[in-house]
Amino acid sequence: MVNVLADRQRSALSRLADAESLINELILGKQEVVRLCLTCILARGHLLIEDHPGVGKTTLAHSLARVLGLAFNRIQFTSDMLPADVIGVSVYDSERAGFKFHQGPLFKEVVLADEINRASPRAQSALLEAMEEHQVSVDGHSYDLPTPFFVIATQNPHEQSGTFPLPESQLDRFMMTLSIGFPSRVFEQALLKGDDRTTLLRELEAVLDANEVIELQRQAEGVFASDALTGYVLDLVEASRNLTWIDNGLSPRAGLALLRAARAFTLLDNRDAVLPEDVQAVAPAIIGHRLAQGLASAERDALTRRLIESVAVD
């Protein structure tokens, strides 16, 4: 029985590698970004993608859902959006002489909150409970969201017109913040000469299913992290609170996210124990937006690297 289970686990992990390869065929030249996206899913986190329009944010989100075999919904956030447009609404049913809840677009396994900073803070707040508790509350009743549940939000640069900055409480719900960036000339030429991305996206087939994704998430939680490794994570967190050139020290939630993501990153690399290098690989995406808001992605990465360099590895 143990051998059968081990074979199933290896098979799911092998097919996860196949899923990663399929996404890389669609999102050209962004292997590191794709690896971190999968890491975020396996770590049960949520993802914020900051970048200019047209670099493939929506395509990346949709391709992740398709290859993992997860139900997908896209919500276009606008300035006039209300929380009910995201969560759903209770409507009076005359036949039943009572109110019936009609689920909003949030009730899917993968939800793309597109251009989230186009919406007002009131609409943005509709995601807070969902992302933290995996449920929503309407008229005194709680409704569970699907499992797995993964939010991918995109936002345009703050300097563009019609945007509302995400508050700290909302940013902290995102395990990772990533920037795709423009492709290199070689990959952009391949993009221009290749097939239409929309057509390729429609042709993508599921490699895994929801149950297998849940099992992989459980495997990620079980990846070994030594006392020395968890001590290294604590050293990074404590250093962020004591260094004078960092405005916002990391919270305990950030430390937990760092360790969870490092475990998932290790699993994706098909290893059974977390190394300090795994923590360092995921750190910019996890702690950059928590250390300093309002800075460009490259500036946040530089700040994170400076923090990492300030902490010795025992």
Order of alpha helices (4+ residues) and beta strands (2+ residues): alpha-alpha-beta-alpha-beta-alpha-beta-beta-beta-alpha-alpha-beta-beta-beta-alpha-beta-alpha-alpha-alpha-alpha-alpha-alpha-alpha
